[in-house]
Amino acid sequence: MINEGELDWKFVAISLDYPRASLVNDVDDVEKHFSGTLTAIGEWFRDYKIPDGKPANKFGLGNKPTNKDFALKVITETNESWAKLVKRSIPAGELSLA
């Protein structure tokens, strides 16, 4: 999602305790077993700031949710960047989160 001009990753997850969780392993399974859910989530993230007078958010990647492999790659990369920031293991200015 592009939130006020900045990249803002969003991830959809399901609790393993949910009775139908075993049906979902990737994004295609969500649409198959919970039809309309991804559209509703996307619309909410697009519009949730409008009541505050802000513009609708936009989405990249063709306005489509990505698959689990893509999401896990993003999670890994952002976690590694976060760890470098916390450990101060690189000089200031050499890590870009953009």
SULLINTA-V182986 format. One record per residue. N is the residue number from 1. RES is the residue in three letters. SS is DSSP state (@ for helix, = for strand, . for the rest). BURIAL is # if it has 9 or more other ideal C-beta (glycine too) atoms within 8 Angstrom, else .. Layout:
N:RES:SS:BURIAL
N:RES:SS:BURIAL
//
This chain:
1:MET:.:#
2:ILE:=:#
3:ASN:=:#
4:GLU:.:.
5:GLY:.:.
6:GLU:=:.
7:LEU:=:.
8:ASP:.:.
9:TRP:.:.
10:LYS:.:.
11:PHE:.:.
12:VAL:.:#
13:ALA:.:.
14:ILE:.:.
15:SER:.:.
16:LEU:.:.
17:ASP:.:.
18:TYR:.:.
19:PRO:.:.
20:ARG:.:.
21:ALA:@:#
22:SER:@:.
23:LEU:@:.
24:VAL:.:#
25:ASN:.:.
26:ASP:.:.
27:VAL:@:#
28:ASP:@:.
29:ASP:@:#
30:VAL:@:#
31:GLU:@:#
32:LYS:@:.
33:HIS:@:#
34:PHE:.:#
35:SER:.:.
36:GLY:.:.
37:THR:@:#
38:LEU:@:#
39:THR:@:.
40:ALA:@:.
41:ILE:@:#
42:GLY:@:#
43:GLU:@:.
44:TRP:@:.
45:PHE:@:#
46:ARG:@:#
47:ASP:@:#
48:TYR:.:.
49:LYS:.:#
50:ILE:@:#
51:PRO:@:.
52:ASP:@:.
53:GLY:.:.
54:LYS:.:.
55:PRO:.:.
56:ALA:.:.
57:ASN:.:#
58:LYS:=:.
59:PHE:.:#
60:GLY:.:.
61:LEU:@:.
62:GLY:@:.
63:ASN:@:.
64:LYS:.:.
65:PRO:.:.
66:THR:.:.
67:ASN:.:#
68:LYS:@:.
69:ASP:@:.
70:PHE:@:.
71:ALA:@:#
72:LEU:@:.
73:LYS:@:.
74:VAL:@:#
75:ILE:@:#
76:THR:@:.
77:GLU:@:.
78:THR:@:#
79:ASN:@:.
80:GLU:@:.
81:SER:@:#
82:TRP:@:.
83:ALA:@:#
84:LYS:@:#
85:LEU:@:.
86:VAL:@:.
87:LYS:@:.
88:ARG:.:.
89:SER:.:.
90:ILE:.:.
91:PRO:.:.
92:ALA:.:.
93:GLY:.:.
94:GLU:.:.
95:LEU:.:.
96:SER:.:.
97:LEU:.:.
98:ALA:.:.
//
